[in-house]
């Protein structure tokens, strides 16, 4: 088990291999399809982004409404393949960690290796568990998207496994 602080360093990423278990503590961005589309379009048009992606982590998730007295509602992962057409460009612009569920396209796998990044698998059906790791949540950009806005979470001991490492080691059969 690797207990790591976000953002991950190049050494952290290089030390991870497919199937490794991790517990993440620190800050990570949250974005789904619409956020990725907006970031992608801005990059294509050489426009500035609302956040600096360099070295950062992105969790593919759309939270449930927060129950009274809670920071966030259930916040389990969404299917990563929906972000595949956007991910290589985001990785090429410095994103280092993606967290979601399910396999990725070969283009994403190649971009992970090219950029010495990592893809972590979160566990479907564990939204309440993930919510318990979130200590703060705030909207950073694209507020008009409601629950799909770009969020910044502070997490403590957020569990995941390494699904695709920086050398293309993978838990998936390609």
C-alpha positions in Angstrom: 0.0 0.0 0.0 1.4 3.4 -1.0 0.2 6.4 1.1 0.8 9.4 -1.2 0.3 13.1 -1.0 -1.2 15.0 -3.9 0.0 16.4 -6.1 2.1 13.4 -6.9 5.8 13.9 -7.8 7.5 12.4 -10.8 9.2 10.0 -8.4 5.8 9.0 -6.9 4.4 8.2 -10.3 7.6 6.4 -11.5 7.4 4.2 -8.3 3.9 3.0 -9.1 3.1 -0.2 -10.9 -0.2 -1.7 -12.2 -2.1 -3.4 -9.4 -0.5 -1.2 -6.6 -2.9 0.0 -4.0 -2.8 3.7 -3.1 -4.3 6.0 -0.5 -4.2 9.6 -1.6 -4.2 12.7 0.6 -4.3 16.2 -0.7 -6.2 18.1 -3.4 -7.7 16.8 -6.6 -9.9 18.3 -9.3 -13.2 16.8 -10.2 -14.6 16.9 -13.7 -16.7 14.9 -16.1 -17.7 15.1 -19.8 -18.7 18.7 -19.9 -15.8 20.0 -18.0 -13.4 18.0 -20.1 -15.1 19.3 -23.3 -14.7 22.9 -22.1 -11.1 22.5 -21.1 -10.3 20.7 -24.4 -11.9 23.5 -26.5 -10.0 26.2 -24.6 -6.7 24.3 -25.2 -7.5 23.9 -28.9 -8.0 27.6 -29.2 -5.0 28.6 -27.1 -7.2 30.1 -24.5 -6.3 30.1 -20.8 -7.7 27.5 -18.5 -9.4 28.3 -15.2 -6.9 26.1 -13.4 -3.3 25.1 -13.9 -3.4 21.4 -14.7 0.4 20.9 -14.5 1.1 18.0 -12.1 -2.5 17.7 -11.0 -5.0 14.9 -10.5 -8.5 14.7 -12.0 -11.3 12.5 -10.6 -14.1 11.6 -13.0 -17.1 12.0 -10.7 -20.4 13.8 -10.3 -21.4 14.1 -6.7 -24.8 13.5 -5.2 -26.2 16.4 -3.2 -24.6 16.7 0.3 -26.8 15.5 3.1 -27.2 18.0 6.0 -24.0 18.4 7.9 -21.9 16.6 5.3 -19.3 18.1 2.9 -20.4 16.1 -0.1 -22.9 13.3 -1.0 -22.0 10.0 -2.5 -19.1 10.5 -4.9 -18.2 7.3 -6.7 -16.3 7.3 -10.0 -17.9 7.5 -13.4 -16.9 5.7 -16.6 -13.5 7.0 -17.7 -14.0 6.0 -21.4 -16.3 9.0 -21.8 -13.3 11.3 -21.3 -11.0 9.4 -23.7 -11.3 11.8 -26.6 -10.2 14.7 -24.3 -7.6 13.1 -22.1 -4.5 12.9 -24.4 -4.6 16.7 -24.9 -5.0 17.3 -21.2 -2.1 15.0 -20.4 0.0 16.8 -23.0 -0.7 20.0 -21.1 0.5 18.6 -17.8 -2.3 16.6 -16.1 -0.5 13.7 -14.4 -3.2 11.6 -12.6 -6.6 10.5 -13.8 -9.0 8.7 -11.5 -12.1 6.8 -12.7 -13.3 3.4 -13.5 -13.0 1.1 -16.5 -10.5 0.7 -19.3 -9.0 3.5 -21.5 -8.4 3.8 -25.2 -5.0 3.0 -26.7 -4.6 6.8 -27.4 -5.0 7.5 -23.7 -2.6 4.6 -22.8 0.0 6.0 -25.2 -0.5 9.6 -23.8 0.0 8.2 -20.2 3.3 6.7 -21.2 4.4 9.7 -23.3 3.7 12.1 -20.4 4.8 9.8 -17.6 1.4 10.0 -16.0 -0.8 7.4 -14.2 -4.4 6.2 -14.3 -6.0 5.1 -11.1 -9.0 2.9 -10.7 -11.6 4.0 -8.1 -14.2 1.4 -7.0 -17.7 1.5 -8.4 -20.4 1.2 -5.7 -18.3 2.9 -3.1 -19.7 6.4 -3.3 -20.3 6.6 0.5 -16.8 5.4 1.2 -15.3 8.0 -1.1 -17.5 10.8 0.5 -16.0 9.9 3.9 -12.5 10.8 2.6 -13.6 14.3 1.4 -12.8 17.0 3.9 -13.7 20.0 1.7 -15.3 20.6 -1.7 -15.6 23.8 -3.6 -16.6 24.9 -7.2 -13.6 26.2 -9.1 -15.1 26.9 -12.5 -18.0 26.3 -14.8 -20.6 26.9 -12.0 -23.3 26.9 -14.7 -22.8 23.2 -15.0 -24.3 22.6 -11.6 -23.2 19.2 -10.1 -20.9 18.8 -13.2 -18.9 22.0 -12.5 -15.2 21.8 -12.0 -14.6 21.1 -8.3 -11.6 21.0 -6.0 -11.7 18.4 -3.3 -9.4 18.0 -0.3 -9.2 14.2 0.5 -7.6 12.1 3.2 -6.7 8.5 2.4 -8.7 8.2 -0.8 -8.4 4.6 -1.9 -7.6 3.5 -5.4 -5.5 1.0 -7.4 -3.0 1.7 -10.2 -4.8 0.6 -13.3 -2.3 1.9 -15.9 1.2 2.9 -14.8 3.6 5.3 -16.5 5.3 2.4 -18.4 1.9 1.1 -19.8 1.6 -1.7 -17.3 -2.1 -2.3 -17.0 -4.7 -4.3 -15.1 -6.7 -4.4 -18.3 -6.2 -6.9 -21.2 -5.4 -5.0 -24.4 
